[in-house]
Amino acid sequence: MKSYNRSDRISQQIKRELSEIIQRNEIKDDRIGGLVSITDVEVSGDLRNVKVYFSVYGEEAQRVGTLAALESAAGFLRGEICRRLGIRFAPELTFALDDSLERGNRITELLEKIKRDEL
């Protein structure tokens, strides 16, 4: 049976809370556009640093705008995470755009094109 350490549990909780905050439009910023999803959260062993990977299904301008909006809302998000999880220290948040969904869609499109060309 696999045992989970505290940083794994905290990372899953942070992922869930950030997703909820974004879905409920609690970040009042017009730059957040497209379909935004939190794909992964990495928490350091001391729980002081958190790297948040997110994906935006939309245009490049929406991706850049969403990154800027999340970075500017980092203070608000730190406070919300601390309050909602009941942890003593608010972790430092850094955001990184995860383009794996777009790459996956592109690969699927290429495979479909190859399939159509062979038929």
C-alpha positions in Angstrom: 0.0 0.0 0.0 1.4 3.4 -1.0 1.7 6.0 1.8 1.4 9.7 1.0 3.6 12.2 2.7 2.3 15.6 3.8 3.5 17.5 0.7 1.6 15.2 -1.6 -1.6 15.7 0.4 -1.1 19.5 0.5 -0.4 19.6 -3.3 -3.7 17.8 -4.1 -5.6 20.2 -1.7 -3.9 23.2 -3.3 -4.8 22.0 -6.8 -8.4 21.5 -5.8 -8.7 24.9 -4.1 -7.1 26.8 -6.9 -9.3 25.1 -9.4 -12.4 26.0 -7.4 -11.2 29.7 -7.1 -10.7 29.9 -10.8 -14.0 28.2 -11.7 -16.0 30.5 -9.3 -14.3 33.6 -10.9 -13.1 34.7 -7.5 -10.1 36.3 -9.2 -11.6 39.5 -10.6 -9.4 40.0 -13.6 -10.5 40.3 -17.2 -7.2 38.9 -18.5 -8.2 35.3 -17.5 -9.6 33.9 -20.7 -10.4 30.6 -22.3 -10.9 27.3 -20.4 -8.3 27.3 -17.6 -7.4 24.2 -15.7 -4.8 23.5 -13.0 -2.9 20.5 -14.4 -0.3 19.9 -11.6 1.0 21.4 -8.4 4.5 20.7 -7.0 5.1 21.5 -3.4 8.5 21.7 -1.8 9.3 19.5 1.1 9.2 22.4 3.6 5.8 23.5 2.1 7.1 27.0 1.5 7.2 27.0 -2.3 4.6 25.8 -4.7 4.8 25.6 -8.5 1.4 25.6 -10.2 1.1 24.3 -13.7 -2.0 25.4 -15.6 -3.4 25.0 -19.0 -5.5 27.4 -21.1 -7.5 26.1 -23.9 -7.7 29.1 -26.1 -5.6 31.6 -28.1 -2.0 32.6 -27.3 -3.2 36.0 -26.1 -5.5 34.3 -23.5 -2.6 32.2 -22.3 -0.3 35.2 -21.8 -3.1 37.2 -20.2 -4.1 34.3 -17.8 -0.4 33.9 -16.7 -0.2 37.7 -16.0 -3.5 37.6 -14.1 -2.5 34.7 -12.0 0.9 36.2 -11.2 -0.7 39.5 -10.1 -3.3 37.6 -8.0 -0.6 35.5 -6.3 -1.0 37.4 -3.0 -4.7 36.9 -2.9 -4.3 33.2 -3.8 -1.6 32.7 -1.1 -4.0 34.1 1.5 -6.9 32.0 0.3 -4.9 28.8 0.3 -3.6 29.5 3.8 -7.1 30.3 5.1 -8.8 27.3 3.3 -6.2 24.7 4.2 -5.6 26.0 7.7 -1.8 26.0 7.2 0.5 28.2 9.2 2.6 29.7 6.4 1.3 30.9 3.1 3.4 29.3 0.4 5.1 31.3 -2.3 3.3 30.6 -5.6 4.9 30.5 -9.0 3.0 29.7 -12.1 4.0 27.9 -15.3 2.0 27.4 -18.4 1.5 23.7 -19.2 1.0 23.2 -23.0 0.7 19.4 -22.9 -3.0 19.6 -23.7 -2.3 21.7 -26.8 0.5 19.3 -27.9 -1.9 16.3 -27.3 -4.5 18.0 -29.5 -2.0 18.7 -32.2 -0.8 15.1 -32.2 -4.4 13.8 -32.4 -5.0 16.1 -35.4 -1.9 14.9 -37.1 -2.9 11.2 -36.5 -6.3 11.9 -37.9 -4.8 13.6 -41.0 -2.5 10.6 -41.6 -5.5 8.2 -41.1 -7.6 10.2 -43.7 -4.7 10.2 -46.2 -4.2 6.5 -46.0 -7.9 5.7 -46.6 
